[in-house]
C-alpha cells in the first residue's frame, strides 16, 4: 500500500519521478563502476517525528509497516 493512499494525497508526480530517477541512476552507476566501486542508495521512509502527531494510530501504523 502506498502512503499516497493512506494520506489521501491525489498526486505527487514530481516526487515519484525524482525517486524513480535516483533509483535508475544508482543502478546505472553500479553497473558502470563495478567491481572497483560499490554504489548504494538509501531511500528512507517516514521518520517518527512530531510531524506525524496529527495522524491517528491506525494511519501511523500503516505508514510504519514495510511494503
C-alpha positions in Angstrom: 0.0 0.0 0.0 1.4 3.4 -0.9 1.5 6.3 1.5 -0.5 8.3 -1.0 -3.5 6.0 -0.5 -3.2 6.4 3.3 -2.8 10.2 3.4 -5.3 11.0 0.6 -2.8 12.9 -1.5 -4.0 12.8 -5.0 -0.8 13.2 -7.0 2.9 14.0 -6.4 4.3 13.3 -9.8 7.5 15.3 -9.2 8.4 13.3 -6.1 7.6 10.0 -7.8 9.7 10.9 -10.8 12.6 12.0 -8.7 12.6 8.8 -6.7 12.5 6.7 -9.9 15.3 8.8 -11.4 17.5 8.3 -8.4 16.9 4.5 -8.4 17.8 4.2 -12.1 20.9 6.4 -11.6 22.0 4.2 -8.7 21.6 1.1 -10.8 23.3 2.5 -13.8 26.3 3.8 -11.7 26.6 0.4 -10.0 26.8 -1.4 -13.4 29.3 1.1 -14.9 31.6 1.3 -11.9 31.5 -2.4 -10.8 33.5 -4.2 -9.5 36.0 -1.4 -8.5 33.5 0.8 -6.8 30.3 -0.2 -4.9 27.3 2.0 -5.3 24.5 2.2 -2.7 21.4 4.3 -2.2 19.4 5.0 1.0 15.7 5.5 0.5 14.3 6.2 3.9 10.6 6.1 4.6 8.7 8.2 7.2 10.6 9.2 10.3 8.7 9.2 13.6 8.8 12.9 14.5 6.2 15.4 15.8 5.1 15.9 12.2 3.2 12.6 12.4 1.3 13.7 15.6 -1.8 14.8 13.6 -2.4 11.3 12.3 -4.4 8.7 14.2 -2.8 5.5 15.4 -4.1 3.4 12.5 -2.5 5.7 9.9 0.7 5.8 11.9 0.9 2.0 12.0 0.2 1.8 8.2 2.9 4.3 7.5 5.4 2.4 9.6 4.5 -1.0 8.1 7.1 -2.1 5.4 5.6 -2.7 2.0 
